[in-house]
């Protein structure tokens, strides 16, 4: 009997020694990931635009017509470019104190110019809101997006019998438009020409840490 016990002890010894050499496996932190959405509207005071033109028209005449229509800092394409019969040329400009009435006035002036210069045309007109003070509405949209994410996270945690326990990570998209080449654009800005308002949109993807619910709530079945 004593001999069998000694043999059993020797057989188990390598297993115990080997187990001591294995580091404990890291357990990933549990969490709930949700996306929150927030937005806020801003009245647009200044517009920038880009249009394409063709035709046998001289550059000084085009720039003069744009200024007469109330367009500030008009330009034609990149430096050194000129209007060509064969290739479309880009027109750029800034419209301060923008309104529907002012845009209609500019459209009328453009139509009159085209009628006075047979063979010329203006098309593909795009407007971009210029938001000189975008930080405040962006922060309001961000606050709403994070609150929306927390609401969703708490709702999911409650279904699982858990509670939110801190924030593990946040990934954001949208927000103020990106300024590039005298234009403002970006996935976080929506512009309504009818109401002259821009909507700043923010998306926050938040991963919340979770813990067992402290109130002893029973786990709901999904």
URPERA-V823502 format. One record per residue. N is the residue number from 1. OMEGA is omega in whole degrees, 0 to 359 (none if undefined). Layout:
n & omega
N & OMEGA
N & OMEGA
This chain:
n & omega
1 & 181
2 & 181
3 & 179
4 & 179
5 & 180
6 & 178
7 & 180
8 & 179
9 & 179
10 & 180
11 & 182
12 & 185
13 & 180
14 & 180
15 & 180
16 & 181
17 & 179
18 & 181
19 & 181
20 & 182
21 & 181
22 & 179
23 & 180
24 & 181
25 & 179
26 & 179
27 & 181
28 & 180
29 & 180
30 & 179
31 & 177
32 & 181
33 & 180
34 & 176
35 & 177
36 & 182
37 & 177
38 & 180
39 & 176
40 & 183
41 & 180
42 & 175
43 & 183
44 & 179
45 & 184
46 & 178
47 & 168
48 & 183
49 & 174
50 & 179
51 & 178
52 & 181
53 & 174
54 & 172
55 & 181
56 & 182
57 & 180
58 & 185
59 & 180
60 & 180
61 & 179
62 & 180
63 & 179
64 & 179
65 & 179
66 & 178
67 & 180
68 & 180
69 & 178
70 & 180
71 & 182
72 & 177
73 & 178
74 & 178
75 & 180
76 & 175
77 & 177
78 & 181
79 & 178
80 & 181
81 & 178
82 & 180
83 & 183
84 & 177
85 & 189
86 & 185
87 & 177
88 & 180
89 & 184
90 & 172
91 & 177
92 & 176
93 & 180
94 & 180
95 & 178
96 & 179
97 & 186
98 & 177
99 & 178
100 & 180
101 & 181
102 & 178
103 & 178
104 & 178
105 & 179
106 & 179
107 & 178
108 & 179
109 & 179
110 & 179
111 & 179
112 & 179
113 & 181
114 & 179
115 & 182
116 & 181
117 & 181
118 & 180
119 & 179
120 & 179
121 & 176
122 & 181
123 & 180
124 & 180
125 & 179
126 & 179
127 & 179
128 & 177
129 & 174
130 & 183
131 & 183
132 & 179
133 & 186
134 & 187
135 & 183
136 & 178
137 & 177
138 & 179
139 & 177
140 & 178
141 & 179
142 & 179
143 & 179
144 & 180
145 & 181
146 & 178
147 & 178
148 & 178
149 & 179
150 & 179
151 & 180
152 & 180
153 & 179
154 & 179
155 & 179
156 & 179
157 & 179
158 & 178
159 & 181
160 & 181
161 & 182
162 & 174
163 & 178
164 & 181
165 & 177
166 & 181
167 & 179
168 & 180
169 & 176
170 & 175
171 & 187
172 & 172
173 & 183
174 & 180
175 & 183
176 & 179
177 & 179
178 & 180
179 & 180
180 & 175
181 & 178
182 & 176
183 & 172
184 & 180
185 & 178
186 & 182
187 & 182
188 & 183
189 & 175
190 & 184
191 & 178
192 & 182
193 & 181
194 & 182
195 & 182
196 & 178
197 & 174
198 & 177
199 & 176
200 & 184
201 & 178
202 & 174
203 & 177
204 & 173
205 & 189
206 & 172
207 & 179
208 & 169
209 & 181
210 & 178
211 & 177
212 & 181
213 & 183
214 & 183
215 & 177
216 & 181
217 & 180
218 & 181
219 & 178
220 & 177
221 & 181
222 & none
